[in-house]
Amino acid sequence: MANRPCPACGASVQFRSAAPYAVCPYCQSLLVRRDATLESIGRVADVPEDFSPLQLNTAGVFEGRRFTLIGRIRKAWEQGSWSEWCALFDDQRLGWLAEAQGDLVMTFERPLEQLTPQPKPGALARAKPGNNLTIEGRRFTVTDVKAVVLLGAQGELISCPPKGTAMKSIDVRGPGMEFGTIEVTADETSVFTGRFVEFAECRFSGLRALEGWTPPVAAVR
């Protein structure tokens, strides 16, 4: 864990992971680490208030491995919005815990080379539900394609699109509970795969108290 001064306002910004991005909690500058330097590349809005019991520093378990939520981005499309939490595992691996419409999905970034057939420029942006593709040798089917914008961000992040970035989000389903997302911008394509998880299996601790809501007994430690 290390603290670095924000290059925009001078306030101390905490880093607990190797995540390249962080949001200054004081001036909302989006910061990126480049070797030994910390650079401000713009500003982002604070994450809008919602009714999630998850919050920064909530801890949980995924497939026997402990993780802590260290950052969050809120994305929106024309019919709603959802949160994606940056999860830092005890072995320093980073993942995303997405929280949307009552579902939880844990995913990890995969090399673009594992996506076949390799997309031609602009091809993924034209993907449609029902299209098939293969990631790491497993067959996935496109289930949803939508234009996405960033509403806000906080904490440490694996990635964070600058304000105003146009993004296409492509959801795919694989065998069983497997799930994936392909994010396409004008500059890059990122691939994430993982699976749906049950709230109770994560055995969360440090949840946010919500009036009128009590977590299932099996869901907390």
C-alpha positions as CSV (number, residue, x, y, z in Angstrom):
1,M,0.0,0.0,0.0
2,A,1.3,3.4,-0.9
3,N,0.1,7.0,-1.0
4,R,0.9,9.4,-3.9
5,P,0.1,13.1,-4.3
6,C,-2.5,13.9,-6.8
7,P,-0.8,15.9,-9.6
8,A,-4.0,18.0,-10.0
9,C,-4.7,19.0,-6.4
10,G,-1.9,17.7,-4.3
11,A,-4.1,15.5,-2.1
12,S,-2.9,12.1,-1.0
13,V,-4.3,9.2,-3.1
14,Q,-4.0,5.7,-1.8
15,F,-2.9,2.7,-4.0
16,R,-3.3,-0.8,-2.7
17,S,-2.9,-2.6,-6.0
18,A,-1.1,-2.6,-9.3
19,A,-4.2,-1.2,-11.0
20,P,-3.1,1.5,-13.4
21,Y,-6.0,3.9,-12.8
22,A,-7.3,5.7,-9.8
23,V,-9.8,8.5,-9.1
24,C,-8.7,11.3,-6.7
25,P,-11.4,11.3,-4.0
26,Y,-10.9,15.1,-3.5
27,C,-10.9,16.6,-7.0
28,Q,-12.3,13.6,-9.0
29,S,-9.3,13.7,-11.4
30,L,-8.8,10.5,-13.3
31,L,-5.2,9.4,-12.7
32,V,-3.0,7.0,-14.6
33,R,0.3,5.5,-13.5
34,R,3.1,5.6,-16.1
35,D,6.2,4.0,-14.8
36,A,7.2,6.1,-11.8
37,T,4.9,9.1,-12.7
38,L,1.3,9.8,-11.9
39,E,-0.6,11.8,-14.5
40,S,-4.0,13.4,-14.5
41,I,-5.9,12.7,-17.8
42,G,-9.1,14.4,-17.0
43,R,-11.9,14.4,-14.5
44,V,-14.9,12.0,-13.9
45,A,-18.1,12.5,-12.0
46,D,-18.6,10.9,-8.6
47,V,-20.6,7.6,-8.7
48,P,-24.3,8.4,-8.4
49,E,-26.0,7.2,-5.2
50,D,-27.7,3.8,-5.6
51,F,-29.3,1.1,-3.4
52,S,-26.5,-1.5,-3.5
53,P,-25.2,-3.1,-0.2
54,L,-21.8,-3.2,-1.8
55,Q,-19.3,-0.4,-1.2
56,L,-15.6,0.3,-1.3
57,N,-13.7,-2.1,1.1
58,T,-16.4,-4.7,1.1
59,A,-14.6,-8.1,1.2
60,G,-15.8,-11.4,-0.2
61,V,-14.8,-14.8,-1.5
62,F,-14.8,-16.2,-5.0
63,E,-14.0,-19.9,-5.6
64,G,-12.1,-20.0,-2.3
65,R,-10.1,-16.9,-2.9
66,R,-10.6,-13.7,-0.9
67,F,-11.1,-10.3,-2.5
68,T,-11.7,-6.7,-1.6
69,L,-13.6,-4.1,-3.6
70,I,-11.2,-1.2,-4.3
71,G,-13.0,0.8,-7.0
72,R,-16.2,1.2,-9.0
73,I,-17.4,2.5,-12.3
74,R,-21.0,3.2,-13.1
75,K,-22.1,2.7,-16.7
76,A,-25.3,3.6,-18.4
77,W,-27.2,2.9,-21.6
78,E,-30.5,4.1,-22.9
79,Q,-32.6,1.8,-20.7
80,G,-30.7,1.8,-17.4
81,S,-27.3,1.6,-15.6
82,W,-25.2,-0.8,-13.6
83,S,-22.0,-0.9,-11.5
84,E,-18.8,-2.7,-12.0
85,W,-16.6,-3.1,-9.0
86,C,-12.8,-3.6,-9.2
87,A,-11.9,-6.6,-7.1
88,L,-8.4,-7.0,-5.6
89,F,-7.7,-10.6,-4.7
90,D,-5.2,-11.6,-1.9
91,D,-2.8,-12.8,-4.6
92,Q,-2.9,-9.3,-6.2
93,R,-5.0,-10.5,-9.2
94,L,-7.6,-8.0,-10.3
95,G,-11.1,-8.8,-11.5
96,W,-14.5,-7.1,-12.1
97,L,-17.6,-7.8,-10.1
98,A,-20.5,-6.5,-12.1
99,E,-23.8,-5.8,-10.4
100,A,-26.7,-5.4,-12.8
101,Q,-30.5,-6.0,-12.4
102,G,-30.0,-8.3,-9.4
103,D,-27.3,-10.4,-11.0
104,L,-23.6,-10.6,-10.0
105,V,-20.9,-11.6,-12.4
106,M,-17.2,-12.0,-11.8
107,T,-15.0,-11.6,-14.8
108,F,-11.3,-11.3,-15.6
109,E,-9.6,-9.7,-18.6
110,R,-8.4,-12.1,-21.3
111,P,-5.9,-11.5,-24.1
112,L,-7.5,-10.2,-27.2
113,E,-5.6,-13.0,-29.1
114,Q,-7.9,-15.6,-27.3
115,L,-10.9,-14.2,-29.2
116,T,-11.6,-16.1,-32.5
117,P,-12.1,-15.4,-35.2
118,Q,-9.9,-12.4,-34.8
119,P,-12.1,-9.3,-35.5
120,K,-11.4,-7.1,-38.4
121,P,-11.5,-3.3,-37.7
122,G,-15.1,-2.3,-36.9
123,A,-16.5,-5.8,-37.1
124,L,-17.3,-6.2,-33.4
125,A,-19.1,-2.9,-33.4
126,R,-21.5,-4.5,-35.8
127,A,-22.1,-7.6,-33.7
128,K,-25.7,-8.7,-33.3
129,P,-27.4,-11.1,-30.8
130,G,-27.1,-14.6,-32.0
131,N,-23.6,-14.3,-33.4
132,N,-21.1,-16.9,-32.2
133,L,-17.5,-16.5,-31.3
134,T,-14.8,-18.4,-29.3
135,I,-12.8,-17.2,-26.4
136,E,-10.0,-19.4,-25.0
137,G,-11.4,-22.3,-26.9
138,R,-14.9,-22.0,-25.5
139,R,-18.0,-21.1,-27.6
140,F,-20.0,-18.0,-26.7
141,T,-23.1,-16.5,-28.2
142,V,-23.8,-12.8,-28.3
143,T,-26.8,-12.0,-26.2
144,D,-26.8,-8.2,-26.0
145,V,-25.2,-5.2,-27.8
146,K,-25.5,-1.7,-26.5
147,A,-23.9,1.8,-26.6
148,V,-22.6,2.7,-23.2
149,V,-21.4,5.9,-21.5
150,L,-19.6,6.4,-18.2
151,L,-21.6,8.0,-15.4
152,G,-18.9,8.1,-12.7
153,A,-16.0,6.4,-11.1
154,Q,-14.2,6.0,-7.7
155,G,-11.2,4.2,-6.2
156,E,-8.6,2.1,-8.0
157,L,-9.5,0.7,-11.4
158,I,-8.1,-1.8,-14.0
159,S,-9.5,0.5,-16.7
160,C,-11.6,3.6,-17.0
161,P,-12.8,5.2,-20.2
162,P,-12.2,9.0,-20.2
163,K,-15.3,11.1,-20.0
164,G,-17.2,11.3,-23.3
165,T,-15.7,8.1,-24.7
166,A,-18.1,6.3,-27.0
167,M,-18.2,2.6,-26.1
168,K,-20.0,-0.5,-27.4
169,S,-20.6,-3.2,-24.8
170,I,-21.2,-6.8,-26.2
171,D,-22.4,-9.4,-23.7
172,V,-21.9,-13.1,-24.5
173,R,-23.1,-16.3,-22.8
174,G,-21.2,-19.5,-22.7
175,P,-21.8,-23.0,-21.4
176,G,-23.5,-23.2,-18.0
177,M,-23.0,-20.0,-16.0
178,E,-20.2,-18.6,-18.1
179,F,-20.5,-15.0,-19.1
180,G,-18.3,-12.5,-21.0
181,T,-18.2,-8.9,-22.1
182,I,-16.3,-7.4,-25.0
183,E,-15.8,-3.6,-24.8
184,V,-15.1,-1.8,-28.0
185,T,-13.9,1.9,-28.3
186,A,-12.3,3.7,-31.2
187,D,-8.9,2.9,-29.7
188,E,-9.0,-0.6,-28.3
189,T,-11.0,-3.8,-27.7
190,S,-11.0,-5.5,-24.3
191,V,-12.3,-9.0,-23.6
192,F,-13.5,-10.2,-20.2
193,T,-14.9,-13.7,-19.2
194,G,-16.0,-15.3,-16.0
195,R,-19.3,-16.5,-14.6
196,F,-22.4,-15.6,-12.7
197,V,-22.1,-15.8,-8.9
198,E,-24.7,-16.0,-6.2
199,F,-24.7,-13.3,-3.5
200,A,-24.6,-15.9,-0.7
201,E,-21.5,-17.7,-2.1
202,C,-19.4,-14.6,-1.8
203,R,-19.8,-14.5,2.0
204,F,-19.5,-10.7,2.0
205,S,-18.3,-8.6,5.0
206,G,-18.3,-4.9,5.3
207,L,-21.6,-4.4,3.5
208,R,-23.4,-1.1,3.5
209,A,-26.4,-0.9,5.8
210,L,-29.6,-0.4,3.8
211,E,-32.9,0.6,5.5
212,G,-35.4,-2.2,5.3
213,W,-32.9,-4.8,3.9
214,T,-31.3,-7.6,5.8
215,P,-28.7,-9.8,4.0
216,P,-29.3,-13.6,3.9
217,V,-27.6,-15.2,6.9
218,A,-25.6,-17.4,4.5
219,A,-24.3,-14.4,2.6
220,V,-22.2,-12.7,5.3
221,R,-19.3,-13.6,7.5
